[in-house]
């Protein structure tokens, strides 16, 4: 089941869990969906309200519950801590393996000392900022960002860098145990740094002098099917030809060369076709790794953000499946950019659906 937030964006549901909600001695139960992108810790909806006879008394600023002849109420409570987004003020470009201090903006006037927590999506691009206690001046704070990749990265004006929380007299910070081990997360950007996208828990340091060699080795001489490494490309091609290419490719290549009568010439053509055998594999999507990196200079123009269109439950499910498929195949990745356009589903003549982005 899919849920839409107030701005019509889809919530990413990863599971469900039974919860007990206690209101002044009356215990209620509910099966709650767990999501990764909720703006608060918990939202109780109309299903909980109706099944437990909950009355929301707005003029009196309280809720009331009646259960088995018992009636209890509890007042509305203002949240003790509110999180406010921190956004980048200016467009920036980070050189490879560099650190830069940037200015960010907080949309709140009455805060001075705050706790800054970085946006977890930045880690997927191997961009790192630290959780820190910061001071706000004129709604601005300064944050240090590290680009831990061997390529230039660009962040647009308005990119969400994290959130800040007003400091109370006592602060308790809980650090997950896996944070101490997984120093660098798995992600597309990190595969340029670490072979096979593994975490940095096996070594405390990255030897940047060896990075091009390791990345090149992992890319050029590793079987994409069984992930076995080889010393040379010839050994890799022989392995693919004899073991890991599907039978459909083998039959197609043999059919393309069966008309060549000269054995020597046929073997030469076979070597070329097997070298680029992936071109004949239609069992899974393929993509082109473009080495050239570029960015569009938008100047001082404010980012254009178009919220998602409303869709039926069927279209939402189709959209979720298509998005998961593109993510799994590495064709798209999570974005932290303030620029966004909605996705539309267009039916083709053969009845299938085309996944399109509406840039109008």
C-alpha positions as CSV (number, residue, x, y, z in Angstrom):
1,X,0.0,0.0,0.0
2,X,1.3,3.4,-0.9
3,X,0.9,6.7,1.0
4,X,1.1,10.2,-0.2
5,X,2.5,13.1,1.9
6,X,0.9,16.6,2.0
7,X,3.0,17.7,-1.0
8,X,1.8,14.6,-3.1
9,X,5.2,12.9,-2.9
10,X,5.2,9.1,-2.3
11,X,6.4,7.8,1.1
12,X,9.1,5.1,0.9
13,X,7.5,2.2,2.9
14,X,10.1,-0.4,4.0
15,X,8.0,-2.5,6.3
16,X,5.5,-2.5,9.1
17,X,5.6,-3.0,12.9
18,X,2.9,-3.4,15.7
19,X,2.8,-0.5,18.1
20,X,1.1,0.1,21.5
21,X,-0.1,3.7,22.0
22,X,-0.8,4.5,25.7
23,X,-3.0,7.5,26.5
24,X,-3.3,8.1,30.2
25,X,-3.8,4.4,31.1
26,X,-5.8,3.4,28.0
27,X,-3.7,1.1,25.8
28,X,-4.4,1.0,22.0
29,X,-2.7,-1.0,19.3
30,X,-2.0,-0.4,15.7
31,X,0.0,-1.9,12.8
32,X,2.2,1.0,11.7
33,X,4.0,1.4,8.3
34,X,7.7,2.2,8.6
35,X,9.1,4.8,6.1
36,X,12.5,6.4,5.5
37,X,11.3,9.9,4.6
38,X,8.8,11.0,7.2
39,X,9.1,14.5,8.5
40,X,8.3,13.5,12.1
41,X,8.7,10.5,14.3
42,X,5.1,9.2,14.1
43,X,1.8,10.1,12.5
44,X,-1.4,8.6,13.8
45,X,-4.1,8.6,11.1
46,X,-7.8,8.3,10.8
47,X,-7.7,4.5,11.1
48,X,-6.4,4.8,14.6
49,X,-8.8,7.6,15.4
50,X,-11.9,5.8,14.3
51,X,-11.0,2.3,15.7
52,X,-10.3,3.8,19.2
53,X,-13.1,6.4,19.5
54,X,-10.7,9.3,19.6
55,X,-12.2,12.8,19.8
56,X,-10.0,15.7,18.7
57,X,-11.2,18.8,20.7
58,X,-9.3,21.6,19.0
59,X,-10.9,24.5,20.9
60,X,-9.9,22.9,24.2
61,X,-6.5,21.9,22.8
62,X,-6.8,18.2,23.9
63,X,-7.8,14.8,22.6
64,X,-10.3,12.5,24.4
65,X,-10.7,8.7,24.3
66,X,-13.6,6.6,25.4
67,X,-13.1,2.9,26.1
68,X,-15.2,0.4,28.1
69,X,-17.0,3.1,30.0
70,X,-13.8,4.9,30.8
71,X,-13.1,8.4,29.5
72,X,-9.6,10.0,29.5
73,X,-8.1,13.0,27.8
74,X,-4.6,14.5,27.2
75,X,-3.6,18.0,26.2
76,X,-1.9,18.9,23.0
77,X,1.8,19.1,23.5
78,X,4.1,21.4,21.5
79,X,7.1,19.4,20.2
80,X,10.1,20.2,22.4
81,X,12.5,20.0,19.4
82,X,11.9,21.1,15.8
83,X,14.1,20.4,12.9
84,X,14.8,23.1,10.3
85,X,16.4,22.4,6.9
86,X,19.8,23.8,6.0
87,X,20.2,24.8,2.4
88,X,23.2,25.9,0.3
89,X,23.3,29.6,-0.4
90,X,25.5,29.6,-3.5
91,X,26.3,27.2,-6.4
92,X,29.6,25.4,-5.6
93,X,32.0,23.0,-7.4
94,X,34.2,20.7,-5.3
95,X,37.4,19.5,-6.9
96,X,38.4,15.8,-6.5
97,X,39.7,14.8,-3.0
98,X,39.1,18.3,-1.6
99,X,37.4,20.1,1.4
100,X,35.6,23.4,1.2
101,X,33.8,25.6,3.8
102,X,30.5,26.8,2.4
103,X,27.8,29.1,3.7
104,X,24.3,27.7,4.3
105,X,21.0,29.2,5.2
106,X,18.5,28.4,8.0
107,X,14.9,29.5,7.6
108,X,14.4,30.5,11.2
109,X,15.1,33.8,13.0
110,X,15.2,33.0,16.7
111,X,18.0,30.4,16.9
112,X,21.6,31.0,17.8
113,X,23.3,27.8,18.9
114,X,22.1,24.7,17.0
115,X,23.0,21.0,16.5
116,X,23.7,20.4,12.8
117,X,23.1,16.9,11.3
118,X,24.1,16.2,7.7
119,X,21.7,15.0,5.0
120,X,22.3,11.2,4.7
121,X,21.8,11.3,0.9
122,X,25.1,13.2,0.5
123,X,26.9,10.1,1.7
124,X,25.7,8.2,-1.3
125,X,27.8,10.6,-3.4
126,X,30.8,10.3,-1.1
127,X,30.2,13.9,0.1
128,X,30.8,14.1,3.8
129,X,29.9,16.7,6.5
130,X,30.2,16.3,10.2
131,X,27.5,16.4,12.9
132,X,28.5,19.5,14.8
133,X,27.4,22.3,17.2
134,X,27.2,25.5,15.2
135,X,26.4,29.2,15.8
136,X,23.9,31.0,13.5
137,X,24.5,34.6,12.5
138,X,21.9,36.3,10.4
139,X,20.3,32.9,9.6
140,X,23.6,31.7,8.2
141,X,26.0,29.0,9.2
142,X,29.3,27.7,7.8
143,X,29.8,24.0,7.1
144,X,32.8,22.0,5.9
145,X,32.1,19.6,3.0
146,X,34.6,16.9,1.8
147,X,34.5,15.4,-1.7
148,X,36.0,11.9,-1.2
149,X,35.8,11.0,-4.9
150,X,38.3,11.3,-7.7
151,X,36.0,13.4,-9.8
152,X,34.7,16.9,-9.6
153,X,31.2,17.3,-8.0
154,X,28.8,20.2,-8.2
155,X,26.0,21.3,-5.8
156,X,23.3,23.7,-6.8
157,X,22.0,26.7,-4.9
158,X,19.3,25.5,-2.5
159,X,20.7,21.9,-2.1
160,X,19.6,20.5,1.3
161,X,22.8,19.9,3.3
162,X,21.1,18.7,6.5
163,X,18.9,19.9,9.4
164,X,19.5,21.9,12.5
165,X,17.9,21.5,15.9
166,X,17.6,24.2,18.6
167,X,19.9,23.3,21.5
168,X,18.3,22.6,24.9
169,X,20.1,22.7,28.3
170,X,20.9,19.0,27.9
171,X,21.7,17.2,24.7
172,X,21.8,13.4,24.2
173,X,23.3,12.2,21.0
174,X,23.0,8.5,20.1
175,X,25.4,7.2,17.4
176,X,24.3,3.9,15.7
177,X,26.9,1.1,16.1
178,X,27.1,0.6,12.4
179,X,28.2,4.2,11.9
180,X,31.5,3.4,13.8
181,X,32.3,0.6,11.3
182,X,30.9,1.8,8.0
183,X,33.0,4.9,7.6
184,X,32.2,5.2,3.9
185,X,28.8,3.9,2.7
186,X,28.0,1.7,-0.2
187,X,26.9,3.8,-3.2
188,X,27.6,4.5,-6.9
189,X,30.0,7.4,-6.1
190,X,32.0,5.2,-3.7
191,X,32.7,2.5,-6.4
192,X,35.2,4.9,-7.9
193,X,37.1,4.9,-4.6
194,X,36.7,1.3,-3.4
195,X,36.6,-1.9,-5.5
196,X,33.1,-3.5,-5.7
197,X,31.6,-0.6,-3.6
198,X,32.7,-2.1,-0.2
199,X,32.8,-0.1,3.0
200,X,36.0,1.2,4.6
201,X,35.8,-1.0,7.6
202,X,38.7,-3.2,6.5
203,X,41.1,-0.4,6.5
204,X,41.3,2.8,8.4
205,X,42.9,4.8,5.6
206,X,42.5,5.3,1.9
207,X,45.7,5.3,-0.1
208,X,44.8,7.8,-2.8
209,X,48.0,7.0,-4.7
210,X,46.6,3.5,-5.5
211,X,43.0,4.5,-6.3
212,X,43.3,4.8,-10.1
213,X,45.0,1.4,-10.3
214,X,42.5,-0.3,-8.0
215,X,39.5,1.2,-9.8
216,X,40.9,0.4,-13.2
217,X,41.7,-3.2,-12.2
218,X,38.2,-3.7,-10.7
219,X,36.5,-2.3,-13.9
220,X,38.6,-3.8,-16.7
221,X,39.4,-7.4,-15.5
222,X,36.4,-8.4,-13.4
223,X,33.6,-10.7,-14.7
224,X,30.3,-8.8,-14.4
225,X,28.4,-12.1,-13.9
226,X,30.4,-14.0,-11.2
227,X,32.7,-11.0,-10.1
228,X,35.9,-13.1,-10.5
229,X,39.1,-11.1,-11.2
230,X,41.6,-11.9,-14.0
231,X,45.1,-10.6,-14.7
232,X,44.5,-9.7,-18.4
233,X,41.5,-8.9,-20.6
234,X,42.2,-11.9,-22.8
235,X,41.7,-14.2,-19.8
236,X,38.5,-12.4,-18.9
237,X,37.1,-12.8,-22.5
238,X,38.0,-16.5,-22.5
239,X,36.2,-16.9,-19.2
240,X,33.1,-15.0,-20.4
241,X,33.0,-17.0,-23.7
242,X,33.3,-20.4,-22.0
243,X,31.3,-20.0,-18.9
244,X,29.3,-16.8,-18.1
245,X,27.7,-15.7,-21.4
246,X,24.1,-17.0,-21.9
247,X,23.5,-19.7,-24.5
248,X,21.4,-17.2,-26.5
249,X,24.5,-15.1,-27.1
250,X,26.5,-18.2,-28.0
251,X,23.9,-19.3,-30.6
252,X,23.6,-15.8,-32.1
253,X,27.4,-15.3,-32.5
254,X,27.8,-18.8,-34.0
255,X,25.0,-18.0,-36.4
256,X,26.6,-14.7,-37.5
257,X,29.8,-16.5,-38.4
258,X,28.7,-19.8,-39.7
259,X,28.8,-18.5,-43.3
260,X,32.6,-17.8,-43.1
261,X,34.3,-20.8,-44.8
262,X,37.9,-19.8,-43.9
263,X,38.6,-21.1,-40.4
264,X,41.3,-18.6,-39.6
265,X,39.1,-15.6,-40.7
266,X,36.1,-17.0,-38.8
267,X,38.2,-17.3,-35.6
268,X,39.3,-13.7,-36.0
269,X,35.7,-12.5,-36.3
270,X,34.7,-14.7,-33.4
271,X,37.3,-13.1,-31.1
272,X,36.0,-9.6,-32.0
273,X,32.3,-10.6,-31.4
274,X,33.1,-12.3,-28.1
275,X,35.1,-9.3,-27.0
276,X,32.0,-7.2,-27.3
277,X,29.6,-10.0,-26.5
278,X,27.7,-7.8,-24.0
279,X,26.2,-6.0,-27.0
280,X,24.2,-9.1,-27.8
281,X,22.9,-9.6,-24.3
282,X,19.3,-8.3,-24.0
283,X,18.6,-10.2,-20.8
284,X,19.3,-7.2,-18.7
285,X,19.6,-3.4,-19.3
286,X,22.9,-1.9,-20.1
287,X,24.2,1.6,-19.7
288,X,27.1,3.7,-21.0
289,X,29.6,5.0,-18.4
290,X,30.3,8.6,-19.5
291,X,33.7,9.8,-18.3
292,X,33.0,13.4,-19.1
293,X,31.5,15.3,-16.2
294,X,29.6,18.6,-16.8
295,X,27.3,21.0,-15.1
296,X,24.8,23.6,-16.3
297,X,25.4,27.1,-15.0
298,X,22.0,28.5,-14.0
299,X,23.5,31.7,-12.7
300,X,21.3,33.4,-10.1
301,X,18.1,31.8,-11.3
302,X,16.1,30.2,-8.5
303,X,15.7,26.4,-8.7
304,X,12.5,25.2,-10.4
305,X,10.7,22.7,-8.3
306,X,7.5,21.0,-9.6
307,X,5.8,18.7,-7.2
308,X,4.7,15.2,-8.3
309,X,1.3,14.8,-10.0
310,X,-1.5,12.9,-8.4
311,X,-1.7,9.3,-9.6
312,X,-4.0,6.3,-9.2
313,X,-2.8,3.5,-6.9
314,X,-2.1,1.4,-10.0
315,X,0.1,4.1,-11.6
316,X,1.9,4.6,-8.3
317,X,2.8,0.9,-8.0
318,X,4.0,0.9,-11.7
319,X,6.1,4.1,-11.0
320,X,7.6,2.5,-7.9
321,X,8.5,-0.7,-9.7
322,X,10.1,1.2,-12.6
323,X,12.0,3.5,-10.3
324,X,13.3,0.5,-8.3
325,X,14.4,-1.2,-11.5
326,X,16.3,1.9,-12.7
327,X,18.0,2.3,-9.3
328,X,18.9,-1.4,-9.2
329,X,20.5,-1.2,-12.6
330,X,22.5,2.0,-11.7
331,X,20.8,4.1,-14.4
332,X,19.5,6.6,-11.9
333,X,20.6,7.6,-8.4
334,X,19.2,9.6,-5.4
335,X,19.5,13.3,-5.8
336,X,19.9,16.1,-3.3
337,X,19.3,18.9,-5.9
338,X,16.5,21.5,-5.3
339,X,15.7,21.2,-9.0
340,X,13.0,18.7,-9.7
341,X,10.4,17.7,-12.3
342,X,7.5,15.2,-12.1
343,X,7.4,11.8,-13.7
344,X,4.6,10.8,-16.1
345,X,3.7,7.4,-17.4
346,X,2.8,7.3,-21.1
347,X,1.2,4.2,-22.7
348,X,2.9,3.0,-25.9
349,X,1.1,1.4,-28.9
350,X,2.0,-2.1,-27.7
351,X,0.3,-1.5,-24.4
352,X,3.5,-1.2,-22.3
353,X,4.3,1.9,-20.3
354,X,7.0,4.5,-21.1
355,X,8.7,6.2,-18.1
356,X,9.0,10.0,-18.9
357,X,10.0,13.2,-17.1
358,X,7.8,16.3,-17.7
359,X,10.2,19.3,-18.0
360,X,7.5,21.7,-19.1
